[in-house]
Amino acid sequence: MLIRNAEISGRSGMSVRIRGDRIAAVGPDLSRAFGERVVDAGGGMLLPGLHDHHIHLLAVAAADGSVCCGPPAVRNREELAAALRAAAAAATVQPGGWVRGIGYHDSVAGALTRADLDAMIADVPVRVQHRSGALWMLNSAAVAAVGLDDHAGAPPGAGRGPDGRPDGRLFRLDGWLRERLPPSPAPDLTTVGRGLAGFGVTGVTDATAGTGPAEVDLLTAAVTRGDLPQRLTVTGGPELAAPAHPRLRLGPVKIVIDDGAPVEFDELVALVRRARAAGRAVAVHCVTRAALVLTIAVLEAADDEPGVAHPGDRIEHGAVIPPDLLDQLVERELTVVTQPHFIAERGEEYLREVDPVDLPWLYRCAGLRRAGVAVAGGTDAPFGDLDPWSSMRAAVARRTTAGSPIGLDEAVDAATALALYLGDPARPGGPSRRIVPGAPADLCLLAAPRRIALRTLSADLVALTIAAGHVVADHRNPEEC
């Protein structure tokens, strides 16, 4: 394949030749080889394919058959009840007759318990996931179906009401719940792969903490079949074996720190040491100031030489990073993988709920970069919008959907926002990948030159996506993909 008349790194009229899954040549005027397919870029900006540095692929696939239970679609108890009842009536239920809800936030109807859900729908089992992804809420039919009413069998993390009975709230118990749900077919990742390709995404890092061998097998099969044309980096635990596919690799060990949950400092230190022994970095889920302080202390205690950086260590989200912690992030060379679009998607709630002292330090970008901290972007889909371009726009605007500003000093220019999704998956936040001979033929062609593309930062400009040398999305000729 030969791409002609493209703009690359600000240079117009450039050509790129692709052979197999690699870029073979880049130049201003490459001649066409016999039988070679030619793509006219029309002067559009040609980029390395975008990489989403924090996503949850299987959860994105599962969300397709779920009912939205939070803002903006659902804003109060009455709307929640109507949404759940409509899902049951329309037979949009999971295997075994379950209704699966996602995206719930306490602003809708408070801290949901089984009694609250029973009042909305009691004749079918219902499970509703909190927007954070950390909590499931079950009605009584669901509680009975998974055997949670057996008091002795209730696992740690299962909430209890004033009477001592399970209240239907399951905190960080995805695996426990999954084992007790009715059998269901393997999630279809075809739609996910196509959606990502449509946004120009040719690589993702699945940042799911509970990724184990079964999940890796599912992802490997999806890549092998072509359902997922993207390159995959997976996290998971330190014992996870390397995937048996050239387009899959092991990333850092995912560690989740939840405020309000019991913290075993020594266990966290031991987990970091196991990651080190396996030759892997760590990616620590931090959404509060306290969690970040704890993370830094754990990393210091886990290393034989305190203060020595370990390449590849990451802070996931970094929702609150106050100035007094910046020096420690720099010293340890910690990368922050952030989600600036949460300022847009959840900003009005942050303005109501977050301590005003912390508002300037939410999902920071510019201030981290000025301090010397590497910053990369991830959508956190399905808990955030799957479209990375909306994340870029939010990084520039730093405003809620209602137009309220949050931390304007953290705003970046459009080129910097785009670069959040151009880093190497092994070094997020580092230099952007380049279109050079020998590089993977993972490319995103926009239908406009750089000056227009940076002005709009819109997925509507994605004209062509190439992964491993194959066209996987062509908005000019969609019937060919």
C-alpha positions, 0 to 999 in steps of 0.5 A: 500500500502507498499513501500519497499526498499526506501531511506528516509532522507538519510536512505536506506532500509526503508519501508512506509505503507499507509492506506487511505490517511495517512502514517500508519507506517515507518520503516526499515523492515515492513512486508507485510499485506495480500492482500497489494500492494507492491511497490519496490522503488529500493533504490530510494529517497522517498520524501514528494510530491513537493508543488508549492507555486506560480502558476496560475492553470486556466491560465495554463489550458487556455495556452493550447489553445493559441499561444506563442508570445514571446521568445524563440519561437517568437523573432521579429515582423515578427515572431509574425505576422507569429505565429498569422496568422498561429494560425488563419489559423489552426483554433487554435482559441478560442470561437467566432473566437478569437486568444489568444496569451500569453508570449509576451515581449516588446523585440519582437516588442515594446509596442504593440497597436491595430494598430500594431496588425491590421497590422499583422492580422485584420480579426479576433479578437486577444488578446495577453497577456504580459509575466507579466500577467498584460496586454492584447493587442487587435487588432481593431476587438477585441476592437470592439467585447468587446465594447471598442470603446465606449469611455465613457465605457472604464474602468480605466486601458484601454490605449488611443492613442494620438487621445484619442481613446482606443489603445487596451491595457488593464492593470489589466483588466482580469475580465472586459475582461472576462465578454465581451468575448464569452462564453467558456467551463469551462477550462479542468484541467485534463492535468494540474493535470497530468502534475503536478503529472508527476513532483512529485507535490502533492500540489499547492498554486494558487496565482491568485489575482482575484480568486473569488467564481466562480473560487473556484467552478471550482477548487473544482469541478476539485478536486472532479472529480479527474482532479486535484489530488493535494492539493490546497491552494487558495489566492484571496480577504479577503471576499472569503469563505473557500472552501467546500472540505478537500483538498482545503484551504484558503491561504493568501489574494493576493495583487498586487502592480504594479509600474507605476499604481496609488497607494492608500496607504490608500486603501492598508492599509484597504485591509490588515486590512480586511485580518487581520479581516478575520484571514488571512495573506497577499501575496503581489506581489512585482517585484521592489525595490519601491514596496517592500518599499511600501509593508513594509510601508503598513504593518507597517501602517496596524498593531496596533503594528508596527514592530510586525510580522504577521505569514504567510505574504509573498512577492511574487516574491521579484524580487529585494531585496536590502541588506538595506531592509533585516532587515525589512523582518526579523523583520516582519518575511516575507517569500519570495516566489521566482522564480529562474528559471526566471534567466535562462528563462529571464536572458539575457533580465535582463542583457540588461534592469535591472539597473546594481545596481540591478542585484545582488539582482534579485530573491535572495535565499542564501543571504536571507537565510543567513539573516534569511529570509524564502524562498520558491519556486514557478513556477509562471506557465504559466508565468514561466516553470511548471517544478519545477525541472528546477527552482531548477537547476536554483537556483543552477546554477544562469545562463541564458540559454546563460550561463551568470552568474547573482548574483552567491552569491545567488546560493544555494546547491542542497538540499536547492534548493529541499527544496524550494518545500518541505515546508508546504503550510501553512508555506512556507520556513519553515521546510520541511515536513517529511515522518512520521506516521500520515502525509498525504500520498502525496509522490514522489518516485525518480528512484535514491538515494539521491546522484544521485538525488541531482546531477541532479535535474531532473524531469526525475527521478520522478518514482511514485507520490502518492496523498492522498494515490493513485498513480496519476503518475507512469512512470514505468507503465504509463498505470496504471494511 
